[in-house]
Amino acid sequence: AETPLESGSRTSVPIMANEIRILIIEDQHDEYELMAAEIKKRIGACVFLRIRTESDFVAQFAEIVNFSPDFVVVDLNLMWCKPDEVSSHPQPAGMHPRHAGIRIVRCLGYEDATKGVPVLVVSGLGRETIRSDFGSPSGNVYLPDRKSPTDIANAIYSLIGTSPSLSERQKTVVVPHQQGLVS
């Protein structure tokens, strides 16, 4: 079942101030569904934007910035575009799918609106493969041990205090003062 915020959708969904916004860049639908379900179970109030391919990331970058994610989960290995689709953005020569996640993380790091957002880079190949491909990731890039939905949900939960956009929203949310009963 597709959600209104999945890649290819142009439906705008209102986001509540207390909802955590999570961008998941994953080309395998089953993997996405498992991650989203586990994150929702662990964190509760959250909304997802799913991007399926690297070309979708390029084409929808303005939408991603507008979504203003609190966290990003990026699969290291992504297709440029779905095999049955032709991208409006041609794939540059010499691009390996295993490096798609690295290119996406770098792109997020260049944009002021996304450069401080915590990014979890995941792969079925494991953390050491990611580390060897990535080199030294920046301070907001995290490499969970496995591409396990539970590990990803736990990592996001443990990083909630580090998300700059969440910190800003918490400063601007006014909690009404409850008056005590006078006897």
Disulfide bonds with the S-S distance in Angstrom:
none
